[in-house]
């Protein structure tokens, strides 16, 4: 079977190169036509677990109490905030924003109710509410209220009174949620019960409808945020302004990724061209590798556009990784071609190319398969963007192997054979020097490797699965500066919510009360009018206040808002007297709707049986550890305040994002062992030796461990992007290992001398490994110039992985082979050779 395939391959690719190139160009042309449909998606939908129960709960709570779908503009005027000119500009800015289609309402110091400027009597709540726009209002009293009121302190005005905010609340997109729930219901039914043909068709239709509408929403959101920025620009001569909010973070992340893909993609390609020129010094050895890289990327990007497969933050670096893998493949083919040309100089060009393909097909195939295995580990993560990344890389690597084993030899056949002698150059002298160094320093290398393994283990133990959104951006970017202003002056950035329900005793009480009403009681009708509620009474509100005050005492927490805020306000209005149960009933009855909308409805359910506490986390606090903070708060509520743990629910994007990171970490820890076992199995098949497979796996473990420990020692957290570095490192390191051992087995058959075989391998395949590693390491160091920190980490860590993999493959790997002799003992005639 393989012989038939090889004969057909030689017939069509080597003997008929024009036909093969035409087919490749047609494929590239077809997929390139779909590149305009290629899109990125950094929405919240793409950053959470697909089957996370917390996600559904978050959506329910958002519908009941309001969502995170809002923007915040920080406004620091150049004149006094309460001056006529500043308030007029603030009014003009608010009106322009309010006229935008998607905007539901605008909250600012202009329109929030003033309850203490002067003090409003509780009995006059429904008739005597003022705002800053009310004629004759005392602005200095209003300023004092904004600075001191439990409602507005650290929310609308900074402590120095110089910076305020405008909150832009968006309308709830009912069509979006309707399409999403329709898709989710069918997906859940498919998972649990299965779908018939009609339901399967409905599911496919629902999925497409949601995907299409989701794309429109993202485009509309991008345009809206740009419009908001345009409006802000027209008012920047009056104040310094920054934009914040989850929608803005999403849009800016997409913008940073698109910028990096375009700018640094071209920059990396240019640098790779420069390095190829320096190493090979011939146009053909620059044009062919770059041609291979470009056609692979064009086909893959076009394929994603054709399938409407959105690329997320996690998978956005697939282009860079494809460049790595494709470049590695072609450099190995080039070096092997030149080695054969030097060894057998009288071969024709077709024979040279065929011999190159014949000898390199097996190791290249196994490097592709083992790299795919590393990325397949991502598919079982349960996280949609990570699953997509795994599939994208699996398809991309397959395309790279297939396309380049057609394009490279077909194009090379059409060129004249170069004169022999190019294989012996300065690089060969360097790699031979490395071989000599390895032989002279056996104990040193082994001890250094052992110490590196120990240091790596300690470093890995320091890894944290934590990430702050602000860490994604450099300190000189607008998004970072805006988040920092909101953090430090306006009560924090990232929302975290606690929802609390009654305990079981309350439900038992309601059941008993209901049974009593069912009796034939002449007063039953009157009794039915008595409202039962769990939270809105003086006893339970005192307990809520303890929660509220505890949260405010935490250094990682900024502004806290709850129903306790209402009680603090009315205590202030009543000269320090807390409202009793009678006052509370009166407050609920007399309170106007606009005050309810501000102080009650966002924090208390209609039946007063559920409370919603909102806090904002200080995103720029370097000590912030979300998972630990949530555990700390839960422990305090249960152990100190004696709440039933079943009644406490944390929700918000913080929880969803934290769940995603924890799940990704667990999946990677569980699957990394499976990956290495799978690679071991493939090594045994390829090398036909268990001992050689074990030797081959050690440098790979060390390379992966070193890069992960580097992150641990440097305090780089495992987040959506950096957590995939382990899989990438394994894929890179495995390539060098396979090529080196495969070549060593071939060379050993010549004279069965381990040291001589090591020298020949370093002088041939070692050059290819060196060219690949140096070219890619330096090429991807360009990513350090990005404004997006995950891109910087990706570039530098990928480069570090290449360096560690190269050092391990040229020192530790051959040394282990020489020391443990997995290919058998040398003949007696070689035993006297220097050791």
PEDAJO-V587853 format. One record per pair of residues at least 24 apart in sequence whose C-alpha atoms are under 8 Angstrom apart, sorted by the first residue. I is the first residue (numbers start at 1). J is the second residue. Records with the same first field share a line. If there is no record, write none. Layout:
I = J ; J
//
This chain:
10 = 354
13 = 406 ; 409 ; 410
14 = 350 ; 353 ; 354 ; 409 ; 410 ; 413
15 = 350
16 = 410
17 = 410 ; 411 ; 413 ; 414
18 = 410
20 = 406 ; 407 ; 410
21 = 406 ; 407 ; 410 ; 411
24 = 403 ; 406 ; 407
27 = 299
28 = 295 ; 298 ; 299
31 = 298 ; 299 ; 300 ; 301 ; 302 ; 303 ; 306
32 = 298 ; 299 ; 301 ; 302
33 = 302
34 = 302 ; 303 ; 305 ; 306
35 = 298 ; 301 ; 302 ; 303 ; 304 ; 305 ; 306
36 = 305
37 = 302 ; 305 ; 306 ; 308
38 = 301 ; 302 ; 304 ; 305 ; 306 ; 308 ; 309 ; 310
39 = 305 ; 308 ; 309 ; 310 ; 311
40 = 254 ; 258 ; 310 ; 311 ; 312 ; 313 ; 316
41 = 218 ; 254 ; 310 ; 311 ; 312 ; 313
42 = 250 ; 251 ; 253 ; 254 ; 312 ; 313
43 = 218 ; 247 ; 250 ; 251
44 = 250
46 = 312 ; 384 ; 385
47 = 385 ; 657 ; 660
48 = 383 ; 384 ; 656 ; 657 ; 659 ; 660
49 = 382 ; 383 ; 384 ; 656 ; 659 ; 660
50 = 382 ; 383 ; 384
51 = 382
52 = 656
54 = 651 ; 655 ; 656
55 = 656
57 = 651
58 = 651 ; 652
64 = 605
65 = 601 ; 602 ; 603 ; 612
66 = 602
68 = 245 ; 246 ; 495
69 = 169 ; 170 ; 245 ; 246 ; 247
70 = 167 ; 168 ; 169 ; 170 ; 245 ; 246 ; 247
71 = 167 ; 168 ; 169 ; 243 ; 244 ; 245 ; 246 ; 247 ; 248
72 = 165 ; 166 ; 167 ; 168 ; 243 ; 244 ; 245
73 = 165 ; 166 ; 167 ; 241 ; 242 ; 243 ; 244
74 = 163 ; 164 ; 165 ; 166 ; 240 ; 241 ; 242 ; 243 ; 244 ; 482 ; 485 ; 486
75 = 163 ; 164 ; 165 ; 166 ; 239 ; 240 ; 241 ; 242
76 = 162 ; 163 ; 164 ; 239 ; 240 ; 241
77 = 162 ; 163 ; 238 ; 239 ; 240
78 = 238 ; 239 ; 240
79 = 238
80 = 162
81 = 161 ; 162 ; 163
82 = 139 ; 140 ; 143
86 = 238
89 = 235 ; 238
93 = 231 ; 232 ; 235
94 = 166
96 = 231
97 = 168 ; 228 ; 231
98 = 168
102 = 170 ; 171
103 = 168 ; 169 ; 170 ; 171
104 = 168 ; 169 ; 170 ; 171
105 = 168 ; 169 ; 170
106 = 166 ; 167 ; 168 ; 169
107 = 166 ; 167 ; 168 ; 169
108 = 156 ; 164 ; 165 ; 166 ; 167
109 = 146 ; 156 ; 164 ; 165 ; 166
113 = 595
114 = 142 ; 145
115 = 573
116 = 141 ; 142 ; 145 ; 573
117 = 141 ; 142 ; 145
119 = 573
120 = 573
121 = 573 ; 574
122 = 570 ; 573 ; 574 ; 587
123 = 590
125 = 590 ; 591 ; 592
126 = 590 ; 591 ; 592
149 = 569
150 = 565 ; 568 ; 569
151 = 561 ; 565 ; 566 ; 569
154 = 489 ; 490 ; 491 ; 558 ; 559
155 = 490 ; 491 ; 559
156 = 490
157 = 489 ; 490
158 = 489 ; 490
159 = 489
163 = 489
164 = 490
176 = 210 ; 213 ; 214
179 = 206 ; 209 ; 210
180 = 210
182 = 206
183 = 207 ; 210
221 = 247 ; 251
222 = 251
225 = 251
242 = 478 ; 479 ; 481 ; 482
243 = 478 ; 479 ; 482
244 = 479 ; 482 ; 483
245 = 493
249 = 479
252 = 479
253 = 313
254 = 313
256 = 787 ; 788
257 = 313 ; 316 ; 788
260 = 786 ; 791
261 = 316 ; 317
264 = 782 ; 783 ; 786
265 = 319 ; 320
267 = 782
268 = 779 ; 780 ; 782
269 = 779
271 = 778 ; 779
272 = 775 ; 776 ; 779
275 = 775
276 = 775
279 = 771
285 = 334
288 = 330 ; 408 ; 411 ; 412
289 = 326 ; 327 ; 330 ; 331 ; 408
290 = 327
292 = 326 ; 327 ; 330 ; 400 ; 403 ; 404 ; 407 ; 408
293 = 322 ; 323 ; 326 ; 327 ; 400
296 = 322 ; 326 ; 396 ; 399 ; 400 ; 403 ; 404
297 = 322 ; 323
300 = 396 ; 399
311 = 385 ; 388
312 = 385
313 = 385 ; 720 ; 721
314 = 385 ; 386 ; 389 ; 720 ; 721
315 = 385 ; 386 ; 388 ; 389 ; 392
317 = 791
318 = 389 ; 392 ; 393
322 = 393 ; 396 ; 397 ; 400
324 = 776
325 = 397 ; 400 ; 732
326 = 400 ; 401 ; 404
327 = 772
328 = 769 ; 772
329 = 364 ; 401
330 = 404 ; 408
331 = 768 ; 771 ; 772
332 = 765 ; 768 ; 769
333 = 357 ; 360
335 = 423 ; 764 ; 765 ; 767 ; 768
336 = 360 ; 764 ; 765
338 = 420 ; 422 ; 423
339 = 423 ; 764
341 = 419 ; 420
342 = 420 ; 421 ; 422 ; 423
345 = 420
348 = 417
349 = 413 ; 415 ; 416 ; 417
350 = 413
353 = 409 ; 412 ; 413
354 = 409
357 = 405 ; 409
363 = 738 ; 739 ; 742
364 = 401 ; 739
365 = 401
366 = 682 ; 686 ; 738
367 = 731 ; 734 ; 735 ; 738 ; 739
368 = 397 ; 398 ; 401 ; 735
370 = 679 ; 682 ; 731 ; 734
371 = 397 ; 730 ; 731 ; 732 ; 734 ; 735
372 = 397 ; 731
373 = 675 ; 678 ; 679
374 = 675 ; 727 ; 728 ; 730 ; 731
375 = 727 ; 728 ; 731
377 = 668 ; 671 ; 672 ; 674 ; 675 ; 727
378 = 667 ; 668
380 = 667
381 = 663 ; 664 ; 667 ; 668
382 = 663 ; 664
383 = 660 ; 663 ; 664
423 = 764
427 = 767
428 = 762 ; 763 ; 764 ; 766 ; 767
429 = 763
431 = 762 ; 763 ; 766 ; 767 ; 770
432 = 759 ; 762 ; 763
434 = 762 ; 810 ; 811
435 = 758 ; 759 ; 762 ; 810 ; 811
436 = 759
438 = 811 ; 812 ; 815
439 = 815 ; 835
442 = 815
445 = 811 ; 812
446 = 812
449 = 702 ; 812
452 = 702 ; 706
453 = 702 ; 705 ; 706
455 = 709
456 = 702 ; 705 ; 706 ; 708 ; 709 ; 710
457 = 705 ; 709
458 = 709
459 = 708 ; 709 ; 710 ; 711 ; 712 ; 713
460 = 705 ; 708 ; 709 ; 711 ; 712
461 = 709 ; 712
462 = 709 ; 712 ; 713 ; 715
463 = 708 ; 709 ; 711 ; 712 ; 713 ; 715 ; 716 ; 717 ; 718
464 = 712 ; 715 ; 716 ; 717 ; 718
465 = 661 ; 662 ; 665 ; 717 ; 718 ; 719
466 = 625 ; 626 ; 627 ; 658 ; 661 ; 717 ; 718 ; 719
467 = 717 ; 718 ; 719
468 = 619 ; 620 ; 624
469 = 619
470 = 619 ; 620
471 = 789
472 = 788 ; 789 ; 790
473 = 787 ; 788 ; 789
474 = 787 ; 788 ; 789
477 = 787
483 = 619 ; 620
484 = 619 ; 620
487 = 558 ; 617 ; 618 ; 619 ; 620
488 = 618
490 = 559
491 = 557 ; 558 ; 559 ; 616 ; 617 ; 618
492 = 557 ; 558 ; 559 ; 616 ; 617 ; 618 ; 619
493 = 616 ; 617 ; 618 ; 619
494 = 616 ; 617 ; 618 ; 619 ; 654
495 = 614 ; 615 ; 616 ; 617 ; 652 ; 653 ; 654
496 = 614 ; 615 ; 616 ; 617 ; 650 ; 651 ; 652 ; 653 ; 654 ; 655
497 = 612 ; 613 ; 614 ; 615 ; 650 ; 651 ; 652
498 = 612 ; 613 ; 614 ; 648 ; 649 ; 650 ; 651
499 = 610 ; 611 ; 612 ; 613 ; 648 ; 649 ; 650 ; 651
500 = 610 ; 611 ; 612 ; 647 ; 648 ; 649
501 = 609 ; 610 ; 611 ; 647 ; 648
502 = 534 ; 609 ; 610 ; 647
503 = 644 ; 646 ; 647
506 = 534
533 = 607 ; 608 ; 609
534 = 608 ; 609 ; 610
535 = 608 ; 609 ; 610 ; 611
536 = 584 ; 608
537 = 580 ; 581 ; 584
538 = 579 ; 580 ; 581 ; 584
541 = 567
543 = 641
547 = 637 ; 641
548 = 613
551 = 615 ; 633
556 = 617 ; 618 ; 621 ; 623 ; 624
557 = 615 ; 616 ; 617 ; 618
558 = 615 ; 616 ; 617 ; 618
559 = 615 ; 616 ; 617
560 = 613 ; 614 ; 615 ; 616
561 = 603 ; 613 ; 614 ; 615
562 = 603 ; 611 ; 612 ; 613 ; 614
563 = 599 ; 600 ; 603 ; 604 ; 611 ; 612 ; 613
565 = 599
566 = 599 ; 600
626 = 654 ; 658
627 = 658
661 = 718 ; 719 ; 720
664 = 723
665 = 718 ; 723
672 = 727
683 = 738
687 = 741 ; 742
689 = 822
691 = 822
692 = 817 ; 822 ; 823
695 = 813 ; 816 ; 817
696 = 737 ; 738 ; 741 ; 813
698 = 813
699 = 733 ; 737 ; 805 ; 808 ; 809 ; 812 ; 813
700 = 730 ; 733 ; 734 ; 737 ; 805 ; 808
701 = 730
702 = 808
703 = 729 ; 730 ; 733 ; 801 ; 804 ; 805 ; 808
704 = 729 ; 730 ; 801
706 = 804
707 = 797 ; 800 ; 801
721 = 790 ; 794
722 = 790 ; 793 ; 794
725 = 794 ; 797 ; 798
728 = 798
729 = 798 ; 801 ; 802
732 = 801 ; 802 ; 805
733 = 801 ; 802 ; 805 ; 806 ; 809
736 = 769 ; 805 ; 806 ; 809
737 = 809 ; 813
739 = 765
740 = 765 ; 766 ; 809
745 = 823
752 = 826 ; 827
753 = 826 ; 830
754 = 817 ; 818 ; 821 ; 826
755 = 818 ; 835
758 = 814
762 = 810
766 = 810
769 = 806
770 = 806
773 = 802 ; 803 ; 806
774 = 802 ; 803
776 = 802
777 = 802 ; 803
//
